[in-house]
Amino acid sequence: MPLRESETKVLLALLKNEQIPIMTLPKIAKLGGSAVYNSVRWLSVRGLVSESRENEAPRRRMIRLSEKGKRVATMLQQIEQTL
């Protein structure tokens, strides 16, 4: 299944930042909150991103790329630079 634009934006935002709180990801990726949450869910199911919680703030959801996600995001970045 191909990536949607919102999923691509999330992957590229995560490539530039090692780990991002999900609450700030909409601003960084320039997407609406529901688009980010849906994209993170879709990317997580496919093993491209992972989620963790901070010890000092356990309600804070941190999103990061998996190794597979880093490879995909790097390829997307190369495609964007070529275009």
N, CA, C and O of each residue as an XYZ file, in Angstrom:
332
protein
N       0.850     -1.179      0.000
C       0.000      0.000      0.000
C       0.894      1.240      0.000
O       1.790      1.341      0.837
N       0.675      2.172     -0.905
C       1.517      3.377     -0.975
C       1.302      4.301      0.216
O       0.269      4.255      0.884
N       2.288      5.127      0.459
C       2.194      6.118      1.530
C       1.358      7.307      1.078
O       1.446      7.746     -0.069
N       0.551      7.816      1.990
C      -0.175      9.054      1.720
C       0.741     10.232      2.034
O       1.783     10.070      2.669
N       0.345     11.404      1.586
C       1.155     12.594      1.815
C       1.380     12.844      3.308
O       2.477     13.229      3.713
N       0.356     12.630      4.120
C       0.492     12.872      5.558
C       1.510     11.911      6.182
O       2.283     12.312      7.052
N       1.515     10.679      5.756
C       2.477      9.706      6.285
C       3.900     10.067      5.861
O       4.848      9.918      6.632
N       4.033     10.539      4.629
C       5.338     10.977      4.142
C       5.842     12.153      4.967
O       7.013     12.182      5.344
N       4.974     13.126      5.254
C       5.368     14.288      6.044
C       5.793     13.893      7.457
O       6.749     14.446      8.001
N       5.085     12.942      8.043
C       5.450     12.473      9.384
C       6.818     11.791      9.349
O       7.659     12.050     10.209
N       7.044     10.932      8.373
C       8.336     10.249      8.266
C       9.477     11.246      8.090
O      10.520     11.111      8.728
N       9.289     12.238      7.235
C      10.346     13.224      6.991
C      10.594     14.104      8.217
O      11.736     14.471      8.494
N       9.536     14.442      8.949
C       9.697     15.217     10.187
C      10.488     14.413     11.213
O      11.341     14.957     11.914
N      10.202     13.127     11.298
C      10.915     12.275     12.248
C      12.359     12.040     11.825
O      13.226     11.833     12.674
N      12.623     12.068     10.539
C      13.996     11.896     10.063
C      14.861     13.078     10.506
O      16.045     12.905     10.793
N      14.281     14.268     10.563
C      15.022     15.465     10.960
C      15.190     15.569     12.474
O      16.090     16.257     12.955
N      14.335     14.896     13.214
C      14.358     14.926     14.683
C      14.349     13.491     15.177
O      13.489     12.707     14.775
N      15.274     13.138     16.025
C      15.379     11.747     16.460
C      14.107     11.244     17.138
O      13.687     10.105     16.934
N      13.510     12.104     17.938
C      12.325     11.717     18.700
C      11.466     12.962     18.885
O      11.978     14.032     19.212
N      10.160     12.818     18.673
C       9.261     13.973     18.751
C       8.054     13.619     19.622
O       7.475     12.544     19.467
N       7.672     14.519     20.538
C       6.417     14.297     21.260
C       5.252     14.369     20.262
O       5.214     15.254     19.408
N       4.332     13.457     20.375
C       3.231     13.407     19.413
C       2.428     14.707     19.418
O       1.821     15.057     18.406
N       2.417     15.420     20.530
C       1.667     16.681     20.608
C       2.304     17.776     19.749
O       1.598     18.676     19.294
N       3.609     17.724     19.517
C       4.265     18.749     18.703
C       4.449     18.309     17.254
O       4.824     19.118     16.406
N       4.198     17.068     16.971
C       4.366     16.551     15.608
C       3.464     17.245     14.581
O       3.923     17.469     13.461
N       2.216     17.599     14.890
C       1.403     18.311     13.885
C       2.046     19.621     13.419
O       2.014     19.938     12.230
N       2.619     20.372     14.339
C       3.260     21.636     13.979
C       4.501     21.389     13.121
O       4.707     22.071     12.116
N       5.315     20.430     13.509
C       6.554     20.143     12.782
C       6.262     19.585     11.395
O       6.911     19.962     10.419
N       5.278     18.682     11.308
C       4.936     18.058     10.026
C       3.982     18.920      9.197
O       3.704     18.607      8.040
N       3.482     20.007      9.792
C       2.535     20.910      9.120
C       1.272     20.170      8.682
O       0.839     20.239      7.532
N       0.697     19.453      9.667
C      -0.528     18.675      9.463
C      -1.480     18.909     10.618
O      -1.081     19.405     11.672
N      -2.733     18.554     10.421
C      -3.708     18.591     11.499
C      -3.474     17.451     12.479
O      -2.846     16.446     12.146
N      -3.978     17.620     13.673
C      -3.788     16.614     14.716
C      -4.315     15.246     14.345
O      -3.634     14.244     14.561
N      -5.524     15.180     13.785
C      -6.091     13.864     13.450
C      -5.299     13.199     12.330
O      -5.158     11.976     12.321
N      -4.781     13.980     11.389
C      -3.958     13.406     10.314
C      -2.684     12.799     10.887
O      -2.245     11.734     10.453
N      -2.095     13.480     11.860
C      -0.874     12.958     12.484
C      -1.174     11.684     13.261
O      -0.458     10.692     13.121
N      -2.217     11.699     14.074
C      -2.544     10.521     14.875
C      -2.855      9.317     13.974
O      -2.403      8.205     14.247
N      -3.621      9.538     12.909
C      -3.927      8.443     11.985
C      -2.671      7.945     11.271
O      -2.494      6.742     11.078
N      -1.810      8.870     10.885
C      -0.567      8.490     10.203
C       0.344      7.702     11.132
O       0.911      6.686     10.730
N       0.488      8.159     12.365
C       1.338      7.455     13.331
C       0.806      6.051     13.563
O       1.582      5.098     13.638
N      -0.503      5.916     13.677
C      -1.104      4.589     13.873
C      -0.792      3.683     12.679
O      -0.385      2.536     12.860
N      -0.979      4.195     11.462
C      -0.738      3.427     10.234
C       0.740      3.049     10.133
O       1.072      1.905      9.823
N       1.628      4.019     10.397
C       3.067      3.766     10.311
C       3.535      2.793     11.391
O       4.443      1.994     11.162
N       2.922      2.862     12.548
C       3.270      1.949     13.643
C       2.899      0.505     13.309
O       3.678     -0.415     13.558
N       1.720      0.316     12.751
C       1.268     -1.029     12.372
C       2.217     -1.647     11.343
O       2.416     -2.861     11.327
N       2.791     -0.819     10.499
C       3.695     -1.301      9.455
C       5.150     -1.346      9.903
O       6.036     -1.663      9.110
N       5.399     -1.031     11.169
C       6.739     -1.137     11.723
C       7.687     -0.021     11.325
O       8.904     -0.200     11.370
N       7.146      1.137     10.933
C       8.003      2.244     10.513
C       8.297      3.234     11.640
O       9.301      3.946     11.594
N       7.435      3.283     12.641
C       7.663      4.144     13.803
C       7.370      3.355     15.073
O       6.674      2.340     15.056
N       7.925      3.858     16.175
C       7.628      3.258     17.477
C       7.281      4.379     18.445
O       7.600      5.546     18.217
N       6.636      4.005     19.505
C       6.179      4.953     20.512
C       6.748      4.564     21.858
O       6.847      3.380     22.181
N       7.124      5.565     22.646
C       7.588      5.310     24.008
C       7.006      6.385     24.917
O       6.436      7.373     24.454
N       7.159      6.175     26.186
C       6.689      7.147     27.182
C       7.903      7.597     27.994
O       8.807      6.805     28.259
N       7.917      8.858     28.382
C       9.003      9.379     29.205
C       8.784      8.979     30.657
O       7.650      8.954     31.136
N       9.867      8.668     31.356
C       9.759      8.297     32.766
C       9.247      9.446     33.626
O       8.404      9.247     34.501
N       9.764     10.658     33.373
C       9.362     11.795     34.194
C       7.984     12.342     33.817
O       7.354     13.038     34.613
N       7.525     12.032     32.626
C       6.188     12.464     32.178
C       5.534     11.304     31.428
O       5.488     11.325     30.198
N       5.031     10.298     32.132
C       4.536      9.080     31.480
C       3.365      9.276     30.520
O       3.095      8.406     29.693
N       2.670     10.402     30.619
C       1.559     10.640     29.681
C       2.060     11.184     28.347
O       1.304     11.245     27.378
N       3.314     11.573     28.293
C       3.895     12.167     27.086
C       4.335     11.064     26.123
O       5.252     10.297     26.415
N       3.674     10.999     24.985
C       3.976      9.989     23.967
C       5.069     10.505     23.039
O       4.911     11.545     22.401
N       6.161      9.783     22.967
C       7.284     10.147     22.112
C       7.294      9.201     20.909
O       7.164      7.987     21.064
N       7.450      9.767     19.714
C       7.432      8.997     18.479
C       8.821      9.052     17.852
O       9.448     10.110     17.800
N       9.292      7.904     17.377
C      10.586      7.849     16.698
C      10.523      6.848     15.552
O       9.653      5.977     15.515
N      11.451      6.986     14.628
C      11.528      6.049     13.506
C      12.163      4.742     13.944
O      13.084      4.730     14.761
N      11.670      3.652     13.400
C      12.342      2.367     13.554
C      13.468      2.324     12.517
O      13.591      3.240     11.704
N      14.271      1.292     12.538
C      15.330      1.158     11.525
C      14.719      1.089     10.123
O      15.221      1.706      9.184
N      13.642      0.337      9.999
C      12.940      0.247      8.716
C      12.409      1.620      8.314
O      12.500      2.006      7.148
N      11.857      2.352      9.268
C      11.338      3.687      9.012
C      12.427      4.655      8.580
O      12.197      5.507      7.721
N      13.624      4.528      9.174
C      14.744      5.384      8.778
C      15.132      5.134      7.332
O      15.415      6.075      6.591
N      15.146      3.880      6.929
C      15.486      3.552      5.538
C      14.453      4.141      4.578
O      14.813      4.727      3.557
N      13.177      3.985      4.906
C      12.110      4.505      4.042
C      12.164      6.032      4.001
O      12.066      6.624      2.926
N      12.318      6.671      5.156
C      12.355      8.135      5.210
C      13.564      8.682      4.452
O      13.461      9.719      3.796
N      14.692      8.006      4.532
C      15.883      8.438      3.798
C      15.638      8.359      2.293
O      16.039      9.254      1.549
N      14.987      7.298      1.851
C      14.658      7.175      0.426
C      13.691      8.280     -0.005
O      13.849      8.854     -1.082
N      12.693      8.581      0.827
C      11.746      9.656      0.518
C      12.459     11.002      0.418
O      12.162     11.805     -0.466
N      13.396     11.241      1.324
C      14.150     12.483      1.303
C      14.972     12.592      0.017
O      15.044     13.665     -0.583
N      15.581     11.507     -0.401
C      16.365     11.498     -1.642
C      15.469     11.778     -2.843
O      15.860     12.504     -3.756
N      14.282     11.210     -2.845
C      13.335     11.450     -3.950
C      12.942     12.922     -3.987
O      12.919     13.534     -5.055
N      12.628     13.498     -2.809
C      12.254     14.916     -2.754
C      13.383     15.812     -3.240
O      13.135     16.802     -3.929
N      14.616     15.479     -2.892
C      15.763     16.297     -3.304
C      15.967     16.185     -4.811
O      16.400     17.147     -5.445
N      15.668     15.045     -5.383
C      15.814     14.836     -6.826
C      14.770     15.635     -7.592
O      15.053     16.178     -8.660
N      13.562     15.703     -7.041
C      12.491     16.435     -7.713
C      12.705     17.920     -7.561
O      11.906     18.713     -8.059
